[in-house]
Amino acid sequence: MRVARQRPLLAAAVAIVTLISGGAAAGAAEPAPVVVFCAPGNPGTTEEAQPTMDAFATAVSTKAGLAVAATYAPSEDAGVARLKDPDAAVAIVSLPFLLKHEQALGLRAELQAIPEGAGGSEQWSLVARKGRIAGPAALEGFTILSTAGYAPAFVRGPALGGWGRLPASVRITQSAAVLSGLRRAVAGENVAVLLDVAQTAALATLPFAGELEIVARSPTLPAGAVAMVGKRVPAARWTKLATALRELPTDPAGAAALAGVRMTRFAPLDAPALSAARTAYREAAR
């Protein structure tokens, strides 16, 4: 049984979905941009995601008047590698991925990605066995499991920094197997699980939910972002692409394409919330 249906992104992200150039549009002097979606911890393979990616690419291409293709890569390393390729021009990524890699990859957030069920923002919840964790100090020697565990500074900073400083001994691990992590917590192991908003919503459906409790919540955070990669997209082309992304929900094909990747829309960036998350991340990464 899954705690929640994982959603591609983002992310973030929310899987890694990569929109790869299908070559220059007919008569165009410049190649179409490559957009990389990345949210490590989501399921699936490149081959399994391809039909959904093709539908998304077709909807974006129609709206923007640019040739766009799509593919999926299922890991953080694969996403980083793809964004380093010179034809990768735009990324749609989860917040943990953005905060961890934006400087090294030259990512510049421009829009906010809104996954299904997130309401425009994400709130992460730390779940542990009932009665075990009274505060951050009680996590001494614990392991925190999370789909965002590949970015420990995100867990220590934006997600849990407002609750208090985690002990240095806390081990933060990436894991999509949150259900087994929750079972371990109930069994008395030194394990806590950091859940995203969708996973938290499903917590009450578990037969052992009464033995768990949410001990801390993050502030509301952007779920994911659309970012330019360096200066690889000319301004006029980016304007077309950004407009196309924002207008996807306005017709049935675009709305269906968004639903295929479990997103609802692309919205103006919540710059203050992103700035606060960046500050918390950098402080935690020191």
Summary of the structure (lengths in Angstrom):
residues: 286
radius of gyration: 18.9
end to end distance: 38.0
largest distance: 65.8
contacts: 1065
relative contact order: 0.21
helix: 39%
strand: 23%
